[in-house]
Amino acid sequence: MSIDWGDAPTWVAGAFAAAAAYYTRGMLKSQRQQIEEQRDFIREQSANLTLERRALVAQAEERRYAQARQVEAKRFQNSMRVRNSSDAAIKDVYVEFGERRAVQAVQVVPAGIGSHELYQGEYDIPVALVGPGRHYAFIDSEQCWTEDTAVVFFTDEDGGAWRLDQEGQLEPATRD
């Protein structure tokens, strides 16, 4: 009994098929490695983008508060003094003493060293615009000191509404 091993071309074709299979196996292994490296790279980039986004959000929040933090409010007897120390105007400024809204607003003008302040003009409430460096007094309807907390409401240059109380607590506000 003799085994028919076929002819030479069949052997050559079989050898090429085996080589192609071996090469394909190597290519698949290489592609899997590349895909895994790309996944690692994408995970790393995703983590970096998340950190950058957090930093940008923090910067945006800081910019949002920047102007509002430069507005000062100080209570004096039956009035609340509001100074805009920022480089931009604030708008729609009014003060509430408890449930009462201030009845009068006047601009405060320094009269010089050692002199008293001067009041200039009388403004509708809310005061439409308080320019940079301007200082206003908002007068309560009660003629004497009350325990009611005084709160300044204003809108910054970017349209953000703010609430600043006599203790210096600043927070975003909703407008009525």
C-alpha positions in Angstrom: 0.0 0.0 0.0 1.4 3.3 -1.0 0.3 6.8 0.1 -0.3 9.4 -2.6 1.4 12.6 -1.4 0.1 14.7 -4.3 2.1 16.7 -6.7 4.5 19.6 -6.1 2.1 22.5 -6.9 -0.3 21.3 -4.2 2.6 21.2 -1.7 3.7 24.7 -2.7 0.1 26.0 -2.4 -0.2 24.4 1.0 3.1 26.0 2.2 1.9 29.5 1.0 -1.4 29.0 2.8 0.4 28.0 6.0 2.7 31.1 5.7 -0.3 33.3 5.0 -2.1 32.0 8.1 1.0 32.6 10.2 1.4 36.1 8.8 -2.4 36.8 9.4 -2.1 35.6 13.0 0.8 38.0 13.5 -1.1 40.9 11.9 -4.1 40.2 14.2 -1.9 40.1 17.3 -0.3 43.4 16.2 -3.7 45.0 15.5 -5.0 43.9 18.9 -1.9 45.5 20.5 -2.5 48.7 18.5 -6.1 48.9 19.5 -5.3 48.4 23.2 -2.6 51.2 22.9 -5.2 53.4 21.3 -7.7 52.7 24.0 -5.1 53.5 26.7 -4.3 56.8 24.8 -8.0 57.6 24.6 -8.5 57.0 28.3 -5.5 59.2 29.1 -6.8 62.0 26.8 -10.3 61.7 28.3 -8.8 62.1 31.8 -6.8 65.1 30.6 -9.9 66.7 29.0 -11.8 66.1 32.2 -9.2 68.0 34.2 -9.0 70.8 31.6 -12.8 71.1 31.7 -12.8 71.4 35.5 -10.1 74.1 35.3 -12.1 76.0 32.7 -15.3 75.8 34.7 -13.4 77.0 37.8 -11.9 79.9 35.8 -15.4 80.8 34.4 -16.8 80.7 37.9 -14.0 83.0 39.1 -14.7 85.4 36.3 -18.4 85.3 37.1 -17.7 86.4 40.7 -14.8 88.8 39.9 -16.9 92.0 39.4 -19.4 91.1 42.1 -16.7 90.7 44.7 -15.6 94.3 44.1 -18.9 95.7 45.2 -18.9 96.7 48.8 -21.8 97.3 51.2 -21.7 98.8 54.7 -24.6 99.5 57.0 -24.7 103.0 58.7 -27.7 103.6 61.0 -30.8 103.7 58.8 -28.8 103.5 55.5 -26.7 101.1 53.5 -23.7 102.4 51.6 -22.9 100.7 48.4 -19.6 101.3 46.6 -18.7 99.9 43.2 -15.0 99.4 43.3 -15.0 97.4 40.0 -13.9 98.7 36.6 -17.5 98.3 35.1 -20.9 99.6 36.0 -23.5 97.6 38.0 -27.1 98.0 37.2 -30.6 97.9 38.8 -29.2 98.5 42.3 -31.6 98.5 45.3 -31.4 97.7 49.0 -33.9 95.9 51.2 -34.0 96.4 55.0 -35.8 93.2 56.0 -39.1 93.3 54.0 -38.8 97.1 53.3 -37.1 98.5 50.2 -35.0 101.6 50.6 -37.1 104.8 49.9 -34.3 107.0 48.8 -30.9 106.7 47.0 -28.3 109.5 46.9 -24.8 109.6 45.4 -22.1 110.0 48.1 -19.3 112.4 47.1 -16.2 112.8 49.3 -15.7 116.4 50.2 -12.0 116.2 51.0 -9.7 115.2 53.8 -11.3 115.6 57.2 -14.5 116.8 55.6 -17.9 115.2 55.8 -19.4 113.4 52.8 -21.7 115.3 50.5 -24.9 113.9 49.1 -25.5 114.6 45.4 -28.8 114.1 43.6 -31.7 111.9 44.4 -32.2 108.7 42.3 -35.1 106.4 41.5 -34.9 103.0 43.0 -33.7 100.7 41.7 -30.7 102.9 40.7 -30.3 102.1 37.0 -26.6 102.4 36.8 -23.8 102.7 39.4 -20.6 103.5 37.6 -17.1 102.3 38.4 -15.8 104.0 41.6 -19.2 105.4 42.5 -20.6 105.3 46.0 -24.4 105.5 46.9 -26.4 105.6 50.1 -29.7 103.8 50.2 -32.0 105.2 53.0 -34.4 103.0 54.9 -38.0 104.3 55.5 -37.5 103.8 59.2 -35.8 106.8 60.7 -33.8 104.9 63.3 -31.6 101.8 63.5 -33.5 98.5 63.2 -32.4 94.9 63.6 -33.5 94.1 60.1 -30.7 92.8 57.8 -29.8 95.1 54.9 -29.2 93.4 51.6 -28.0 94.9 48.3 -29.3 93.5 45.0 -27.6 94.3 41.8 -26.8 93.1 38.3 -23.2 92.9 37.0 -21.9 93.9 33.6 -22.6 90.3 32.2 -26.2 90.3 33.4 -25.6 88.2 36.5 -27.9 89.0 39.5 -26.3 89.2 42.9 -27.2 89.5 46.6 -24.8 91.1 49.1 -25.8 91.4 52.7 -24.4 93.8 55.4 -22.1 91.0 56.6 -20.4 90.7 53.2 -22.1 87.5 52.2 -22.2 87.5 48.4 -24.3 85.0 46.4 -26.2 84.8 43.1 -29.7 86.1 43.4 -33.0 85.8 41.6 -34.7 89.1 40.6 -38.4 89.8 41.1 
